[in-house]
Amino acid sequence: MRPRARVPRSGKDALQTSVGHMLAGAGAGTLTAFVCSPLDVVRTRMQCRGALPQSVRTEYSSAWSTMSSILRREGWRGCFRGLQAALIIVPLHWSIYFSAYEGAKHWLGPVVPAAAPGDGSAQTLARAALASGSAAVAAAILTDTITNPLWVVRTRLMTQHAHQAAGTLAGPLLQGTLGSLRSIASQEGWPALYRGLRASWLASTHVFVQFPVYELLRRQMLDDRRRSRSAQDAEADAHLQATRAQAGEPSRGQSGPATTMSIAQDAADRQPAPRAPAVSPAAPDRLAWWELVWAASASKVAASCVSYPLELVRTRLQDVRQRPSGSAAAVGDSAQSLRSVVREILRLEGAPGLYAGFGANLIRVVPSCAATMLAYESIAHELGELGL
């Protein structure tokens, strides 16, 4: 996120800032949804394999076998299941999240004042992490509550063909995003659209780790850049003074006869002083693209290690299906709570089951997060130049 001074904002300025963050988040989310769709499908299938019969679980035991199974059974279209829903939900999710996150940081300003650039004390870093983490959790809870029905639809669309092949599909195949919303609400009741919401709230620990780590890395790299630029400026000034001293030039402000040598030296002084190469082509108050990618990737890996089991449980809950009354029961049909899903995973798959698909998840989320944050920072910067 771009650091901003804590200054009072008028209603118009606040609205423009919120619109800018929403547009930047939507643009970043659209790019991410399309590029990462195949990895999304693979990860979701692997997370839900525990709900499938034992006879077909081996098809989803690794990212490679999952992708091979999808291509063999469904063709290349299978890699883009749920893309229509993703192109709606992911931009919507990030547009709400980023605007809410920046808004929460602004409102927390009087409670947790922003630190001055270069202040790297432990107290300052802890205060900044608390502010960033609290804002991230508040934004995540709000965003998840608003968008959960669409996440349920997306999960169902991604997994329904696997259930169909295994004979565990409850009801007909869902068609389209709006049609799926109507079908789930009419057959299972509207509460079904909020399955996994409590797990999503608990999974807010993810952003409580991710965004403070991202902000910390970003802040440290910006401070390093400013210190490096200051050192380069000091080196250039010292070189200029040494050159003048060697030429015997009088100090500025002293008068003396204008000689050919002094005139020539004065002309030479007007040339740019030699400067050490910059550490990065980016401006001192902006990070280079590879620095943003590093900060986003490192923070995402740290957060995923902490919160992945809750994300897996959320996906399992969203994938729970109920057959119409009078039909034979299907695997995972019974109403399940977060606690019962965890117990079932531990009983059937052991502790490693809580990290099923973790490798595929990292392959998907790390480049996705890096692309999202890079796109967001770039779009937000350009919109900022336009006054949004």
C-alpha positions in Angstrom: 0.0 0.0 0.0 1.2 3.5 -0.6 2.1 5.4 2.6 0.1 8.5 3.2 0.4 11.3 5.8 -2.4 11.2 8.3 -4.2 14.5 7.3 -7.8 15.3 7.5 -9.7 14.6 4.3 -12.8 16.3 2.9 -15.7 14.2 1.9 -14.9 14.7 -1.7 -11.2 13.7 -1.3 -12.2 10.7 0.7 -14.6 9.6 -2.0 -12.0 10.1 -4.7 -9.5 8.1 -2.7 -12.0 5.2 -2.2 -12.9 5.2 -5.8 -9.3 5.0 -6.8 -8.6 2.0 -4.5 -11.8 0.3 -5.7 -10.7 0.7 -9.4 -7.2 -0.4 -8.7 -8.4 -3.5 -6.8 -10.9 -4.4 -9.5 -8.3 -4.1 -12.2 -5.8 -6.2 -10.3 -8.5 -8.8 -9.5 -9.6 -9.2 -13.1 -6.0 -9.9 -14.2 -5.5 -12.4 -11.4 -8.9 -14.2 -12.0 -8.1 -14.9 -15.6 -4.4 -15.8 -15.4 -4.7 -18.1 -12.4 -8.0 -19.9 -13.3 -6.3 -23.3 -14.1 -4.4 -23.3 -10.8 -7.5 -22.3 -8.9 -9.4 -25.3 -10.3 -6.5 -27.7 -9.4 -6.2 -26.3 -5.9 -9.9 -26.5 -5.2 -10.2 -30.0 -6.5 -7.3 -31.1 -4.3 -8.8 -29.5 -1.3 -12.1 -31.3 -1.8 -10.7 -34.7 -2.7 -11.4 -35.9 0.9 -15.1 -35.7 0.2 -14.8 -38.0 -2.8 -14.9 -41.8 -2.7 -11.6 -43.5 -2.1 -11.6 -45.0 -5.7 -11.2 -41.5 -7.3 -9.1 -39.7 -4.7 -5.8 -40.9 -6.2 -6.7 -38.8 -9.3 -6.3 -35.7 -7.1 -3.3 -36.7 -5.1 -1.0 -34.1 -6.7 -1.2 -31.0 -8.8 0.1 -32.9 -11.8 -2.3 -35.9 -11.5 -5.2 -33.4 -10.9 -4.4 -31.4 -14.0 -4.0 -34.7 -16.0 -7.4 -35.9 -14.7 -9.1 -32.6 -15.6 -7.7 -32.6 -19.1 -8.5 -36.2 -19.7 -12.1 -36.1 -18.5 -13.1 -32.5 -19.4 -10.6 -31.2 -21.9 -9.1 -27.7 -21.7 -12.4 -26.2 -20.8 -12.2 -28.0 -17.5 -9.2 -25.8 -16.5 -11.5 -22.8 -16.6 -14.5 -24.1 -14.6 -16.0 -21.2 -12.6 -14.2 -18.6 -14.6 -17.3 -16.6 -15.2 -18.0 -16.4 -11.5 -14.3 -15.7 -10.8 -14.4 -12.7 -13.2 -17.2 -11.3 -11.1 -16.2 -12.3 -7.6 -12.4 -11.7 -7.7 -12.5 -8.1 -9.0 -15.5 -7.4 -6.6 -13.6 -8.9 -3.7 -10.4 -6.9 -4.2 -12.2 -3.7 -5.0 -14.1 -3.9 -1.7 -11.1 -5.2 0.2 -8.5 -2.6 -0.8 -10.9 0.4 -0.3 -12.0 -1.0 3.1 -8.4 -1.6 4.1 -7.2 1.9 3.2 -10.3 3.3 4.9 -9.7 1.3 8.0 -6.0 2.5 8.1 -7.2 6.1 7.8 -9.7 5.8 10.6 -7.1 4.1 12.8 -4.8 7.0 12.3 -5.8 8.9 15.4 -5.5 5.7 17.5 -2.2 4.4 15.9 -0.3 7.4 14.5 1.8 6.8 11.4 5.5 6.6 11.9 8.0 8.9 10.3 10.0 7.5 7.3 13.2 5.9 8.6 11.9 5.3 12.1 12.7 1.6 12.5 12.5 1.2 16.2 10.9 -1.9 17.6 8.0 0.0 19.1 7.3 1.8 15.8 7.3 -1.5 13.9 5.0 -3.2 16.4 2.6 -0.2 16.2 2.6 -0.3 12.4 2.1 -4.0 12.4 -0.9 -3.8 14.8 -2.5 -1.0 12.7 -2.0 -2.8 9.4 -3.1 -6.1 10.8 -6.2 -4.7 12.5 -7.2 -2.8 9.3 -6.6 -6.0 7.2 -8.8 -8.2 9.5 -11.6 -5.6 9.5 -11.5 -5.3 5.7 -11.4 -9.1 5.3 -14.4 -9.7 7.6 -16.5 -7.1 5.7 -15.5 -8.3 2.3 -16.0 -12.0 3.1 -19.5 -11.3 4.5 -20.5 -9.5 1.4 -19.0 -11.9 -1.2 -19.4 -15.3 0.5 -22.4 -16.4 -1.7 -20.4 -15.9 -4.9 -17.4 -17.8 -3.4 -19.8 -20.7 -2.7 -21.0 -20.7 -6.3 -17.5 -20.5 -7.6 -16.4 -23.5 -5.5 -19.4 -25.5 -6.6 -18.8 -24.8 -10.3 -15.1 -25.8 -9.9 -15.9 -29.1 -8.2 -19.2 -30.3 -9.6 -17.7 -32.2 -12.5 -15.4 -34.1 -10.1 -18.5 -35.1 -8.1 -20.3 -36.1 -11.3 -17.5 -38.4 -12.3 -17.4 -39.9 -8.8 -21.2 -40.3 -8.6 -21.6 -38.0 -5.6 -23.2 -35.0 -7.4 -26.2 -33.8 -5.5 -28.8 -32.6 -8.1 -28.2 -31.4 -11.7 -25.1 -29.5 -12.8 -25.2 -25.8 -12.0 -25.3 -23.4 -15.0 -23.9 -19.9 -14.8 -23.4 -17.6 -11.8 -26.9 -16.2 -11.4 -28.5 -19.5 -12.2 -26.3 -21.2 -9.6 -27.3 -18.6 -7.0 -31.0 -19.2 -7.6 -30.6 -23.0 -7.7 -28.7 -23.2 -4.4 -31.1 -20.9 -2.7 -34.2 -22.7 -3.9 -33.0 -26.2 -3.3 -31.0 -25.8 -0.1 -32.2 -22.4 1.3 -30.4 -19.1 1.4 -28.2 -20.1 4.5 -26.4 -22.5 2.1 -24.9 -19.5 0.4 -23.2 -18.6 3.6 -21.5 -21.9 4.2 -17.9 -21.5 5.3 -18.4 -17.9 6.4 -17.3 -18.6 10.0 -14.2 -20.4 8.6 -13.6 -17.3 6.4 -13.7 -15.0 9.4 -11.3 -17.2 11.3 -9.1 -17.3 8.2 -8.7 -13.6 8.6 -5.6 -14.5 10.5 -4.2 -14.9 7.0 -4.4 -11.2 6.2 -3.3 -10.3 9.8 0.0 -11.9 8.9 0.2 -11.1 5.2 -0.4 -7.4 5.2 1.7 -6.4 8.2 4.6 -8.4 6.7 4.1 -6.9 3.3 4.0 -3.3 4.7 7.1 -4.0 6.9 9.1 -5.3 3.9 7.9 -2.5 1.7 8.7 0.1 4.4 12.2 -1.3 5.0 13.0 -1.3 1.2 11.8 2.3 0.8 13.9 3.4 3.8 16.9 1.6 2.3 16.3 3.3 -1.0 16.1 6.7 0.7 19.3 6.1 2.6 21.1 4.9 -0.5 19.9 8.0 -2.4 21.1 10.3 0.4 24.5 8.6 0.4 24.8 9.0 -3.4 23.9 12.7 -3.1 26.5 13.2 -0.4 29.1 11.3 -2.5 28.4 13.5 -5.5 28.6 16.7 -3.5 31.9 15.5 -2.0 33.3 14.7 -5.4 32.2 18.2 -6.7 33.9 19.9 -3.7 37.1 17.9 -4.3 37.2 18.8 -7.9 36.9 22.5 -7.1 39.6 22.3 -4.5 42.0 20.6 -6.9 41.3 23.3 -9.5 42.1 26.0 -6.9 38.7 27.7 -7.3 37.8 30.2 -4.7 34.9 29.4 -2.4 31.4 30.6 -3.5 30.8 34.2 -2.5 34.5 35.2 -2.7 35.4 37.7 -5.4 38.5 37.5 -7.6 39.8 38.3 -11.0 38.1 36.4 -13.8 40.7 34.3 -15.5 40.5 32.0 -18.4 41.1 29.1 -16.0 38.3 30.1 -13.6 35.8 30.7 -16.5 36.6 27.3 -17.9 36.3 25.7 -14.5 33.0 27.5 -13.9 31.7 26.0 -17.1 32.8 22.6 -16.1 31.1 22.9 -12.8 27.8 23.4 -14.6 28.0 19.9 -16.0 26.3 17.2 -14.1 28.5 15.8 -11.3 29.4 12.1 -11.5 26.9 10.0 -9.6 27.0 6.4 -8.5 24.4 4.2 -10.3 21.1 4.1 -8.5 20.1 0.9 -6.7 17.0 0.7 -8.8 15.4 2.5 -11.7 12.4 3.3 -9.6 12.0 6.7 -7.9 13.1 6.9 -4.3 9.5 6.9 -3.0 8.5 4.0 -5.2 9.7 0.4 -5.3 10.8 -1.4 -8.5 8.5 -4.2 -9.8 10.8 -6.9 -8.6 10.9 -5.4 -5.1 7.1 -5.4 -5.0 7.0 -9.0 -6.2 9.5 -10.1 -3.5 7.5 -8.3 -0.7 4.2 -9.7 -1.9 5.5 -13.3 -2.4 7.3 -13.5 1.0 4.3 -12.1 2.9 1.9 -14.6 1.1 4.1 -17.6 1.9 4.3 -16.6 5.6 0.5 -16.1 5.8 -0.3 -19.3 3.9 1.7 -21.5 6.3 -0.3 -20.1 9.2 -3.9 -20.1 7.8 -4.0 -22.8 5.1 -5.9 -25.4 7.3 -8.8 -22.9 7.8 -8.9 -22.1 4.1 -9.1 -25.9 3.3 -12.0 -26.3 5.9 -13.8 -23.3 4.3 -13.6 -24.9 0.9 -14.9 -28.2 2.2 -17.8 -26.5 3.9 -18.7 -24.6 0.7 -18.6 -27.8 -1.2 -21.1 -29.6 1.0 -24.1 -30.5 -1.1 -27.6 -31.6 -0.3 -29.7 -33.8 -2.5 -33.4 -32.9 -3.0 -35.6 -34.6 -0.4 -36.3 -38.3 -1.2 -33.0 -38.8 -3.0 -30.2 -41.1 -1.9 -27.6 -39.5 0.3 -24.4 -38.3 -1.2 -21.0 -38.0 0.3 -20.8 -34.9 2.5 -24.5 -34.3 2.4 -25.1 -33.9 6.1 -25.1 -30.5 7.7 -21.6 -30.0 8.9 -20.0 -27.5 11.3 -16.5 -26.2 11.2 -15.5 -28.4 14.1 -17.1 -31.6 12.6 -15.2 -31.0 9.3 -11.9 -30.7 11.1 -12.6 -33.9 13.1 -13.6 -35.7 9.9 -10.4 -34.7 8.1 -8.2 -35.7 11.0 -10.0 -39.1 11.3 -9.9 -40.0 7.6 -6.8 -38.3 6.4 -4.7 -37.5 9.5 -3.0 -34.2 10.2 -1.5 -34.0 6.7 -5.1 -33.8 5.4 -5.3 -30.2 6.7 -2.6 -29.3 4.2 -3.9 -31.2 1.2 -3.1 -29.3 -1.9 -0.7 -26.9 0.0 1.9 -27.2 -2.7 -0.6 -26.5 -5.5 -1.9 -23.6 -3.3 1.6 -22.0 -3.1 2.1 -22.5 -6.9 -1.2 -20.7 -7.4 -1.3 -18.0 -4.7 2.3 -16.7 -4.7 2.4 -15.6 -8.3 -1.3 -14.6 -8.0 -0.6 -12.4 -5.0 2.5 -10.9 -6.6 0.6 -10.1 -9.8 -2.3 -8.7 -7.7 -0.2 -6.4 -5.6 2.0 -5.3 -8.5 -1.1 -4.5 -10.6 -2.8 -2.7 -7.6 0.3 -0.6 -6.8 0.7 0.3 -10.5 -2.9 1.1 -11.1 -3.2 3.0 -7.8 -0.2 5.1 -8.7 -1.5 6.0 -12.1 -4.9 6.8 -10.7 -3.2 8.9 -8.0 -1.5 10.9 -10.8 -5.1 11.6 -12.2 -6.2 12.8 -8.8 -8.2 9.7 -7.7 
